[in-house]
Amino acid sequence: MKKLPKLIQLPKIIDERGNLTFVEGSRHIPFEIKRSYWIYDVPGGETRGGHAFQKQDEFIIALSGSFDVLVDTGNGRKKRFSLNRSYFGLYIPKGTWRSMGNFSTNSLALVLASTTFDEKDYIRNYDEFITFAKFPVEKQIEIPIIKEFFRVKEISSLKTSIEDCKIIKLDKNHKIKGNITVIENRRIIPFDIERVYYLYDVPGGEERGGHAHRELKQLIMAASGSFDVILDDGVNRKSVTLNRPYQGLYFVPGIWKELVNFSSGSSCLVLASQRYIESDYIRDYAEFMEFKGIRT
């Protein structure tokens, strides 16, 4: 039976310091995450998209603001979904024509995809899509060779320092109808995306964080607004400001972090190398210092 588009409710952890929602591949959504991209600076009322995929499934979330997604499965059925909550997302199976429209000003769309980018997987002509929907013979698509742009040397989390955390300038695909920044597994970031989580509804000036990880790697971005990240390796501390959706902070394990100075309406987007594992967290600073082998 052909899969149909559907809304999926995501976990929402309510906190007066800002709410948290997370997505894990093959747990909350029916595919593993291979690519993540976000669309921002979209003029109000704009329309984007108008294509289908032969092999790629998608999951679309309104991180902020609102927009509509019009879907067409090729059997005469068209349906409009309005996305305006950060804890709901729309699953779009392969073989579905979709477009996005009615963007509110300053809205932000997050899209998780089941494949890496391949132009041959796109169907951009509607008549071609209708033929494909009636006779869904998938073209043979070669898996592209992914070049690793950002290489890092694996370091034990016991020995990592704040200097191992790097600001990465991400590609900014500028479009009149809104900009796009894309991250693929093992490209730009040296890990596979197992979990995506984001903080939103954060009051201005609020602070979050105050923990470290034993093994987790992360890429942290200000998808909207700005905030500071305080890094602490037990010996040295420094603060990094994130305020561009096309810049990310690559964060290694074994570093204590705090998120501070949130601007009102900001969104913190994090791509993570592991699913949620409570035992990977170090939430007490004295325990962190002991983990690093540093005497106080």
Phi, psi and omega in degrees: 000135181293133177288146181244153176299145178204151175280138178234127177276135182256162176299142176229110179264111185275131181212136180296342178273359184131139183275158184230133173229143179224156181227129175242134180298139179064010173243301178269334178232153189275039175198161174278144183276121177251336184212144178225133174216157182226143184249127186216172183057036179276125177301142180303135178083002184288160176239138180226160174094218187090062178198171176224168177238145175282323187235345188267131168266152180227158173222121187246132182231140171271099179293326174208159182067207182207158174196166179252149173239119178261122183244151183215118181268001175087002180252023180091356181261125174235141182217142180253129176246131175261122179253121182208018177227133184289346182255018170233146175219160181250119175276126179239108180287160177304154179078022180240125175282135180214149172221158181239134183209181180056040178296133171281156180298137180068022176284160184220120181253129175253130180237126174254135186233152184272353181225162170285166184293133172211113183302329182291344181278343182285144166242111187254353179253127186294321179297321176296323178296316180300319177297316179297322181295326180279324182229077189285073175263109183286137175290151174285117184248125179285139177284120184291150175281124183266121177277131178274108183279332187237109182254140177226152176270128180294129181232140175301138180297344176287337186248359181294151177231171181297339180286347177278348177271121189237143170281128179247126175277120183268158177295137175242103180275100187280127177226147178300326182273011179128146182271155180228135170238134188237140173232130175243153178305133176063014174235126189074305179258143184269041178203165174273143180279108178262337183210141173238129175221160184208145176258137181210173184057034182276123178297146179303135179082003184286164178235141177223166175100222184083055177197172176225170178234148178280323186227340188293132170255149184216155165239120186250131182224149168270094180295330172209155181068209182206158173197167178251146175247120176266123180252139184215119179258012181096342179240312182238155177228149171205162181243136178239131178265129175248124183209018178225133179289354179249023172228139180228152176257111175285122189242120182271161176291163178080020178236130175282134181226149173224141177253123186223169174058042177296134170281154181298134178079012181282157177231129177257118181251131183231129171258129189235150185274352181224157168290172181293121177227108185300324182293346179280344182277143167241110188255353179249129186294324178296321177294322177299315180296322177293320178300322180280350180075032182252125179276138180253000000 
